[in-house]
Amino acid sequence: MTKNQVRSNRLKELREQAKLTQGEVAKLLDLHHTTVSKHESMDRVLAPKDVEAYAKLYKVSSYELFLEPFPDLAEEDASAE
């Protein structure tokens, strides 16, 4: 990945899991709602401070913003049978 690029839609997935709107995230992180939208759509590069802020908000490591979620191994085992 280049330019601190987060996997496409990862920020949106985490926001939706947290049951927050873009406006609510913007208020919590002291950002404009269009900035949150641009981060989610990858139209704006994330600064390191933004990576840390999103990670703290969503209670994940900064690395988890860059990674695909690990599949549930129990689900994989069940589908293999």
C-alpha positions as CSV (number, residue, x, y, z in Angstrom):
1,M,0.0,0.0,0.0
2,T,1.2,3.5,-0.7
3,K,0.6,6.9,0.9
4,N,-0.7,5.4,4.2
5,Q,-3.5,3.9,2.2
6,V,-6.1,2.1,4.3
7,R,-7.8,-0.8,2.6
8,S,-10.7,0.5,0.7
9,N,-13.9,0.7,2.8
10,R,-12.2,-0.4,6.0
11,L,-12.9,2.9,7.8
12,K,-16.5,2.8,6.7
13,E,-16.8,-0.8,7.9
14,L,-15.4,0.1,11.3
15,R,-17.7,3.2,11.5
16,E,-20.8,1.2,10.7
17,Q,-19.8,-1.5,13.2
18,A,-19.6,1.3,15.8
19,K,-23.0,2.5,14.7
20,L,-21.8,6.0,14.0
21,T,-22.5,8.4,11.2
22,Q,-19.8,10.3,9.3
23,G,-21.0,13.4,11.1
24,E,-20.7,11.8,14.5
25,V,-17.2,10.6,13.7
26,A,-16.3,14.1,12.5
27,K,-17.4,15.6,15.7
28,L,-15.6,13.0,17.8
29,L,-12.3,13.5,15.9
30,D,-12.7,17.3,15.4
31,L,-12.8,17.0,11.6
32,H,-15.2,18.3,9.0
33,H,-17.7,15.6,7.8
34,T,-16.4,15.9,4.3
35,T,-12.9,15.0,5.5
36,V,-14.3,11.8,7.0
37,S,-16.1,11.1,3.8
38,K,-12.9,11.7,1.8
39,H,-10.9,9.4,4.1
40,E,-13.4,6.6,3.7
41,S,-13.5,6.9,-0.1
42,M,-9.7,7.2,-0.3
43,D,-9.9,10.7,-1.9
44,R,-7.7,12.1,0.9
45,V,-4.5,10.6,2.3
46,L,-4.5,9.8,6.0
47,A,-1.9,11.6,8.0
48,P,-0.3,9.5,10.8
49,K,-2.2,11.5,13.4
50,D,-5.5,10.6,11.7
51,V,-4.6,6.9,11.6
52,E,-4.0,7.0,15.4
53,A,-7.2,9.0,16.0
54,Y,-9.4,6.5,13.9
55,A,-7.7,3.5,15.6
56,K,-8.4,4.9,19.1
57,L,-12.0,5.8,18.2
58,Y,-12.7,2.3,16.8
59,K,-10.6,0.6,19.5
60,V,-8.4,-1.2,17.0
61,S,-4.6,-1.0,16.4
62,S,-3.4,1.3,13.7
63,Y,-2.3,-1.8,11.8
64,E,-5.9,-3.1,11.8
65,L,-6.9,-0.1,9.7
66,F,-4.5,-1.4,7.0
67,L,-5.4,-5.1,7.1
68,E,-8.2,-7.3,5.9
69,P,-10.1,-8.7,8.9
70,F,-9.1,-12.3,9.7
71,P,-11.8,-14.8,8.7
72,D,-13.5,-16.6,11.4
73,L,-11.8,-20.0,11.4
74,A,-14.9,-21.8,12.8
75,E,-17.0,-20.5,9.9
76,E,-14.3,-21.8,7.4
77,D,-14.2,-25.2,9.1
78,A,-18.0,-25.5,9.0
79,S,-18.2,-24.5,5.3
80,A,-15.5,-27.1,4.4
81,E,-17.6,-30.0,5.7
